[in-house]
Every structure is written in C-alpha cells, then in structure tokens.
Amino acid sequence: MSDFNQTDAPQDGETIAVISTNHGEMKLRLFPEIVGEAAENFIELARQGKYNGAPFHRIIKDFMIQGGDFVNGNGTGGHAAKGEDSTIGDVYDLRLRHIRGAASWAKSSAPNSIGSQFFIVHAKDGTHFLDHPIDGHSHEGYTVFGQLYEGFETLDSIATVKTDGRDRPKEEVVIESIVVEIV
C-alpha cells in the first residue's frame, strides 16, 4: 500500500458501497484493509439493512452531511453492527484524511463511542481539523473509513437542502439503501 492514494478509483478486488438516496446515488470506496473494524462495521450495518430508510438528519453546507441513526432518526440513536448498545473504537491511519468526500464516523467525546452514525465531508477544502493529531491521541479526531469517488453531485444536492437553526433538513433526505460490492 505504499502507493495508496485516498482519492484513487477502486481497484479490482476492493470493497465499495453504493448509497442510494432520494437525491441520487453516491459510491464510496471502503478501506477495510487499512482501518479494519471501522470499515467492517459500516459494511456489516449495510448488509444487515440497518441504513435502509435512515435519514441524513444533520446537514451543514460546506462542512458535511450526517446520517445513519436507524433507531431514532434524529442523531440520538444507532449502534454498531455487533448489536444493540454496542460501539467500536477509533482506528486511525495517516493516509486517510478528512478531504471532500471522505466518509467518517460520528461519535461522542467518549472513547470507543462509534455506533452507526457517519458523515460525508462536503467542504471543498476538506475539514482537516477533524483529522487525528500526529501524536495519535485516540480521543481526538475522527475515523475515516471510506472515500466518495462517484456521486459528488448527489452530495452537493443533499448539502444544499434548506435546514432549520439546528441543521436539520426541512425536507426529508433519506438513505434508501446501501449495497456493498466487491469490484
């Protein structure tokens, strides 16, 4: 992986996710070979159908779109693929950064608090303040597990819906399905 580039198109044998929304389709290249359980959690939740019908509940244009709360639909629920009340920990790799189109896990400030909620970076110049510090403190930064390589127009469409004062979309923005494939 010395030649690894986060923005490369997926190579033969790599895992991708096709996210179908009511605004269009997005395709993510996933990185289980780099971040292990962090990517596997997303893959398994998608295969379990947990994301089908879940909303993007928090949208901030020029920052990110957040979804994946399949329990409450408002950012207060969800869990890891291991089952109810389960979470996973952060996994960091310096090759993965919060650039436009990066898929990353939402979490609380507590360690090992990743469940099912994720966000996709919309910011044109990225959001590098979300990257983990070079010294690798696990409680700082967020875990990138994938990268958008197709569907930036869908990301833009979602990111520009009208929102209320709490960044909640005024119209429903829904993940219809996420299908995981090997290319």
Residue pairs with C-beta under 8 A, 6 or more apart in sequence:
1 33
1 34
1 95
4 34
4 95
6 95
6 96
6 97
6 99
6 102
6 144
6 147
7 99
7 101
7 147
7 149
8 29
8 149
9 29
9 149
10 16
10 29
10 149
10 183
11 183
12 183
13 182
13 183
14 29
14 30
14 182
14 183
15 29
15 30
15 32
15 39
15 43
15 180
15 181
15 182
15 183
16 27
16 28
16 29
16 30
16 180
16 181
16 182
16 183
17 27
17 28
17 30
17 42
17 43
17 46
17 146
17 178
17 179
17 180
17 181
18 25
18 26
18 27
18 178
18 179
18 180
18 181
19 25
19 26
19 27
19 28
19 51
19 151
19 175
19 177
19 178
20 175
20 176
20 177
20 178
20 179
21 56
21 154
21 158
21 173
21 174
21 175
21 176
22 172
22 173
22 174
22 176
23 154
23 157
23 158
23 173
24 151
24 153
24 154
24 157
25 150
25 151
25 154
26 120
26 148
26 150
26 151
26 152
26 154
26 155
27 148
27 149
27 150
27 151
28 103
28 146
28 147
28 148
28 149
29 146
29 147
29 148
29 149
30 39
30 42
30 43
30 103
30 145
30 146
30 180
31 39
31 93
31 96
31 144
31 145
31 146
31 147
32 39
32 40
32 43
34 93
34 95
34 96
35 91
35 92
35 93
35 96
35 143
35 144
35 145
36 91
37 88
37 89
37 91
38 88
38 90
38 91
38 105
38 114
38 143
38 145
39 145
39 146
40 81
41 80
41 81
41 88
41 105
41 114
41 116
41 145
42 103
42 118
42 145
42 146
43 180
44 81
45 51
45 68
45 70
45 80
45 81
45 116
46 178
46 179
46 180
47 180
48 81
49 177
50 70
50 78
50 81
50 116
51 67
51 68
51 70
51 116
51 175
51 177
51 178
52 175
52 176
52 177
52 178
53 70
53 174
53 175
53 176
54 67
54 68
54 69
54 70
54 73
54 174
54 175
55 67
55 69
55 73
55 169
55 172
55 173
55 174
55 175
56 65
56 66
56 67
56 158
56 169
56 173
56 174
56 175
57 66
57 67
57 69
57 73
57 74
57 75
57 168
57 169
58 65
58 66
58 67
58 75
58 119
58 167
58 168
59 65
59 66
59 158
59 159
59 161
59 163
59 167
59 168
59 169
59 173
60 122
60 159
60 163
60 167
61 122
61 159
61 160
62 122
62 123
62 124
62 159
63 121
63 122
63 123
63 127
64 119
64 120
64 121
64 122
64 123
64 127
64 159
65 119
65 120
65 122
65 155
65 158
65 159
65 173
66 75
66 106
66 117
66 118
66 119
67 117
67 118
67 119
67 173
67 175
68 78
68 106
68 116
68 117
68 118
68 175
69 75
69 76
69 77
69 78
69 116
69 117
70 77
70 78
70 116
71 77
71 78
71 79
72 78
74 168
75 117
78 115
78 116
78 117
79 85
79 86
79 87
79 115
79 116
80 86
80 87
80 88
80 114
80 115
80 116
81 116
82 88
86 115
87 112
87 113
87 114
87 115
88 112
88 114
89 111
89 112
89 114
89 138
90 105
90 107
90 111
90 112
90 114
90 132
90 138
90 141
90 142
90 143
91 143
91 145
92 132
92 136
92 138
92 141
92 143
93 144
94 134
96 102
96 144
96 145
97 126
97 128
97 131
97 144
98 104
98 121
98 126
98 127
98 128
98 129
98 130
98 131
98 142
98 144
99 121
99 126
99 147
100 121
100 122
100 123
100 124
100 125
100 126
100 148
100 152
101 120
101 121
101 147
101 148
101 149
101 152
101 155
102 120
102 121
102 126
102 144
102 146
102 147
102 148
103 118
103 119
103 120
103 144
103 145
103 146
103 147
103 148
104 118
104 119
104 120
104 121
104 130
104 142
104 143
104 144
104 145
105 114
105 117
105 118
105 142
105 143
105 145
106 114
106 117
106 118
106 119
106 142
107 113
107 114
107 115
107 117
107 142
107 143
109 139
111 138
111 139
114 143
118 145
120 148
120 155
121 127
121 130
122 155
122 156
122 159
130 141
130 142
131 141
131 142
132 138
132 140
132 141
132 142
133 140
133 141
148 155
158 173
161 169
161 170
161 171
161 173
162 169
162 170
162 171
163 169
163 170
164 170
